[in-house]
Amino acid sequence: MREKYTEKRIVSCYEANANHLLRPAAMLDIMQEAAGRDAANLGFGYDDMIAGNTAWVLSRIKLIFHNYPKWRDEVTLKTWHKGANRIFYLRDFQLEDSVGNVAVSATTSWLIIDLASRRMVRNSTLAENFDNSAMGDAIAEQAEKVSLPKGAEPELVDTHKVVWSDIDTNGHVNNVKYVVWALDSLDYDLVASKSVKELLVNYDCEVLPGQSVDLYRFVESGDNCISCYVVGKVGEKCAFSVKMIF
């Protein structure tokens, strides 16, 4: 059986929020870098894909925060490629504390695009040579589609003009930026006093330099949680949707 890619790290001050807890966006940054390293070890990393004029594009993410690591905590990140399910290539993650308890579980769904046409392509080797059950699941179900509650009427809360710092190595807005925008669209008192328990992100289309993204928000309070939805649109086209449960 293949081994899970594993790396130890210390939660840095720039990865923590004002409450000294690991920021969700920082968790996504850590995941992204580890995914790239493991993919390179397996022969389908950034350089391998670019050689074939293709690239990985993240389509969906789901994270469950069981217990937030704090600034200066030692943590261990594990990640593994799980093969393909229909159009998606699957990768899971677990972040463990210093004694091995799972602090964060995550599952991600990826697509491969042709860099010239920007269209999806398939890689049968990645789909056929990896067994979904080879190393288990961090989260058994694939990240699902974000759907607004029936009758929801999101309000426009901000418009973000894409700037230089938003753009990644593929020439479009980096996936982590959408979560930063979504959290920044919420009321400060909410994000300062409560932590995200679950995070679900759908990436529907790439956002490019110079474009403007309208951010729409809908908040729904339940008995034991608050569910916040943020949808980003470029004109009438949906670019991404985020669901956060506090």
Secondary structure, 3 states (H helix, E strand, C coil): CCCCEEEEEECCHHHECCCCEECHHHHHHHHHHHHHHHHHHHCCCHHHHHHCCEEEEEEEEEEEECCCCECCCEEEEEEEEEEEECCEEEEEEEEECCCCCEEEEEEEEEEEEECCCCCEECCHHHHHCCCCCCCCCCCCCCCCCCCCCCCCCCEEEEEEECCHHHECCCCCECHHHHHHHHHHCCCHHHHHHCCCCEEEEEECCCCCCCCEEEEEEEEEECCCCEEEEEEEEECCEEEEEEEEEC
